[in-house]
């Protein structure tokens, strides 16, 4: 499948995905990007028919126990269950791998805690790649340390230093993602995703992720459209 928007932007990631892969890993945060990737991966696998009948998707989700809002794994599980329900398939998506970490210092990157679990998926589940849902922000700046610039480089999965297949949405922003949710009528999936990273029961409307979501979708988590002006 090839994803397009109303302009000239095209993402052909899911049509060019290597055909020699049996196990796909995905970092499933429960946000808009990774949820869409999971939906697209199952769509891609089903479209390829019997040739890919044995392909499996292994999702992982990590949450920080240092924060009070530690139920994010429930959101990830809800996303996983919704995609399975939508596609009427229980064989492609495998049980969610959940792990906890304690990020106590500001200089600690959550990726350092994710790395061992990515290696777990590669070693135990024989995943050829662990995909991550990262997009550019609405100013056009990527958050992947120049990895977005290499997105369209034609590299294969044999070299783990290459990132061509790690970031499907590395060259687009949330507006492109919003177009896909509308085009494919994924309203139910959109409703259960969570973008806010604050420790609050309702979207804080202040964090970077809340602002990105409102910019692209016109609402916050749960469809909340009213912006609080302080």
C-alpha positions as CSV (number, residue, x, y, z in Angstrom):
1,X,0.0,0.0,0.0
2,X,1.1,3.5,-0.8
3,X,0.1,6.4,1.5
4,X,-0.6,9.8,0.0
5,X,-2.0,13.2,1.1
6,X,-3.9,15.9,-0.8
7,X,-0.6,17.3,-2.1
8,X,2.4,15.6,-3.6
9,X,3.7,13.8,-0.5
10,X,3.9,10.0,-0.8
11,X,5.1,7.3,1.5
12,X,5.7,4.0,-0.3
13,X,7.3,2.3,2.8
14,X,4.6,-0.3,3.0
15,X,4.7,-1.2,-0.7
16,X,8.5,-1.6,-0.7
17,X,8.9,-3.4,2.6
18,X,11.2,-6.4,2.1
19,X,9.5,-9.6,1.3
20,X,12.0,-11.9,3.1
21,X,10.9,-11.0,6.6
22,X,9.1,-13.3,8.9
23,X,9.1,-11.4,12.2
24,X,8.5,-7.6,12.5
25,X,9.1,-5.7,15.7
26,X,7.3,-2.5,16.5
27,X,7.7,0.0,19.4
28,X,4.0,0.6,20.2
29,X,3.6,3.7,22.4
30,X,-0.1,4.0,22.0
31,X,0.2,7.3,20.2
32,X,-1.0,8.3,16.7
33,X,2.1,7.3,14.8
34,X,2.8,3.8,16.1
35,X,-0.9,2.9,16.1
36,X,-1.1,3.8,12.4
37,X,2.0,1.9,11.6
38,X,0.5,-1.2,13.3
39,X,-2.7,-0.9,11.2
40,X,-0.7,-0.4,8.0
41,X,1.6,-3.4,8.7
42,X,-1.4,-5.8,9.1
43,X,-3.0,-4.3,6.0
44,X,0.2,-4.8,4.1
45,X,0.6,-8.4,5.3
46,X,-3.0,-9.3,4.4
47,X,-2.7,-7.7,1.0
48,X,0.3,-9.9,0.2
49,X,-1.9,-13.0,0.8
50,X,-0.6,-16.5,1.3
51,X,2.9,-15.6,0.5
52,X,3.1,-13.8,3.8
53,X,0.8,-16.1,5.8
54,X,3.5,-16.9,8.4
55,X,4.6,-13.3,9.1
56,X,4.2,-12.1,12.7
57,X,4.3,-8.7,14.4
58,X,5.8,-8.4,17.8
59,X,5.0,-5.2,19.7
60,X,6.8,-3.8,22.7
61,X,5.8,-1.1,25.1
62,X,7.9,0.5,27.9
63,X,6.6,2.8,30.6
64,X,8.4,4.8,33.2
65,X,7.6,3.8,36.8
66,X,9.0,7.1,38.0
67,X,6.0,8.9,36.6
68,X,2.6,8.7,38.3
69,X,0.9,8.1,35.0
70,X,2.0,4.5,34.4
71,X,-1.1,3.1,32.7
72,X,0.2,3.8,29.2
73,X,0.6,0.1,28.6
74,X,-3.2,-0.2,28.8
75,X,-3.5,2.3,25.9
76,X,-0.9,0.3,23.9
77,X,-2.9,-2.9,24.6
78,X,-6.1,-1.2,23.5
79,X,-4.6,-0.1,20.3
80,X,-3.3,-3.7,19.6
81,X,-6.7,-5.2,20.4
82,X,-8.5,-2.6,18.2
83,X,-6.3,-3.4,15.2
84,X,-6.8,-7.1,15.7
85,X,-10.5,-6.5,15.8
86,X,-10.6,-4.3,12.8
87,X,-8.7,-6.7,10.6
88,X,-10.6,-9.7,12.0
89,X,-7.3,-11.5,12.5
90,X,-5.7,-13.0,15.5
91,X,-2.7,-14.7,14.0
92,X,-0.6,-11.8,12.7
93,X,-0.2,-9.7,15.9
94,X,1.4,-11.5,18.8
95,X,1.0,-10.7,22.6
96,X,2.3,-7.3,23.7
97,X,5.8,-7.3,25.3
98,X,5.5,-4.8,28.2
99,X,8.5,-3.6,30.3
100,X,9.0,-1.1,33.0
101,X,11.9,1.3,33.6
102,X,12.8,4.0,36.1
103,X,14.0,7.2,34.4
104,X,15.1,9.2,37.4
105,X,17.5,11.7,35.7
106,X,16.8,14.3,33.1
107,X,19.8,13.2,31.1
108,X,18.6,9.7,30.8
109,X,17.2,8.8,27.4
110,X,14.3,6.4,27.3
111,X,15.9,4.8,24.3
112,X,18.6,3.4,26.6
113,X,15.9,1.4,28.3
114,X,14.2,0.4,25.1
115,X,17.5,-0.9,23.5
116,X,17.7,-4.1,25.6
117,X,14.1,-4.9,24.7
118,X,14.7,-4.3,21.0
119,X,17.5,-6.7,21.3
120,X,15.2,-9.1,23.0
121,X,12.7,-9.0,20.1
122,X,15.6,-9.5,17.7
123,X,17.1,-12.4,19.6
124,X,14.1,-14.2,21.1
125,X,11.5,-13.4,18.4
126,X,14.0,-13.2,15.5
127,X,12.7,-9.8,14.4
128,X,14.7,-8.4,11.5
129,X,13.9,-4.9,12.5
130,X,12.1,-3.0,15.3
131,X,10.1,-0.1,13.8
132,X,9.6,3.2,15.6
133,X,6.9,5.8,15.0
134,X,8.7,9.1,14.8
135,X,7.7,12.0,12.6
136,X,9.0,15.5,11.9
137,X,7.5,18.3,13.9
138,X,5.2,20.9,12.2
139,X,8.2,23.2,11.5
140,X,9.8,20.5,9.4
141,X,12.5,19.6,11.9
142,X,13.1,15.9,12.5
143,X,13.7,14.5,15.9
144,X,15.9,11.6,14.8
145,X,19.4,13.1,14.8
146,X,19.5,13.4,11.0
147,X,18.0,10.0,10.5
148,X,15.1,11.5,8.6
149,X,17.6,12.6,5.9
150,X,18.5,9.0,5.3
151,X,15.0,7.7,5.1
152,X,14.8,7.5,1.4
153,X,18.3,6.0,1.0
154,X,17.9,2.5,-0.6
155,X,19.6,0.4,2.1
156,X,18.6,-3.1,3.0
157,X,18.1,-4.7,6.4
158,X,21.3,-6.8,6.3
159,X,23.2,-3.8,7.6
160,X,21.8,-2.8,11.0
161,X,23.5,0.5,10.9
162,X,21.1,1.6,8.1
163,X,17.7,3.0,9.1
164,X,15.7,2.9,5.9
165,X,13.2,0.5,7.4
166,X,13.2,1.8,11.0
167,X,11.3,5.1,10.7
168,X,8.3,4.8,8.2
169,X,7.2,8.3,8.9
170,X,10.6,9.9,9.4
171,X,10.1,12.2,6.4
172,X,6.5,13.4,7.1
173,X,4.7,15.3,9.9
174,X,1.6,14.8,11.9
175,X,-0.6,16.5,9.2
176,X,0.2,13.7,6.9
177,X,-0.7,11.2,9.7
178,X,-4.0,13.0,10.3
179,X,-4.8,12.7,6.6
180,X,-4.4,8.9,6.8
181,X,-6.7,8.6,9.8
182,X,-9.4,10.6,7.9
183,X,-8.8,8.9,4.5
184,X,-9.0,5.3,5.9
185,X,-11.8,6.3,8.4
186,X,-9.8,5.1,11.4
187,X,-12.0,7.1,13.8
188,X,-12.2,4.4,16.4
189,X,-8.4,3.9,16.5
190,X,-7.9,7.7,16.7
191,X,-10.3,7.9,19.7
192,X,-8.2,5.4,21.9
193,X,-4.7,6.7,21.2
194,X,-3.0,8.9,23.7
195,X,-0.5,11.7,22.8
196,X,-0.2,13.6,26.0
197,X,2.9,12.8,28.1
198,X,2.0,14.7,31.2
199,X,1.0,13.0,34.5
200,X,-2.7,14.1,34.3
201,X,-6.0,12.4,33.8
202,X,-6.9,14.8,30.9
203,X,-4.6,16.1,28.1
204,X,-2.5,18.9,29.5
205,X,-2.5,20.9,26.3
206,X,0.9,22.1,27.1
207,X,3.4,19.4,26.2
208,X,5.0,19.1,22.8
209,X,2.9,16.1,21.9
210,X,-0.4,17.8,22.8
211,X,0.5,20.8,20.7
212,X,1.5,18.6,17.7
213,X,-1.7,16.7,17.9
214,X,-3.9,19.8,18.1
215,X,-2.0,21.3,15.2
216,X,-2.6,18.3,12.9
217,X,-5.9,16.9,14.1
218,X,-7.6,19.9,15.7
219,X,-8.2,18.1,19.0
220,X,-6.5,16.5,22.0
221,X,-6.7,13.0,23.4
222,X,-10.3,11.7,23.5
223,X,-11.4,14.2,20.9
224,X,-11.2,17.2,23.2
225,X,-11.3,20.3,21.0
226,X,-11.4,23.2,23.4
227,X,-8.1,24.8,23.9
228,X,-7.4,26.2,27.3
229,X,-6.0,29.7,27.2
230,X,-4.0,30.7,30.3
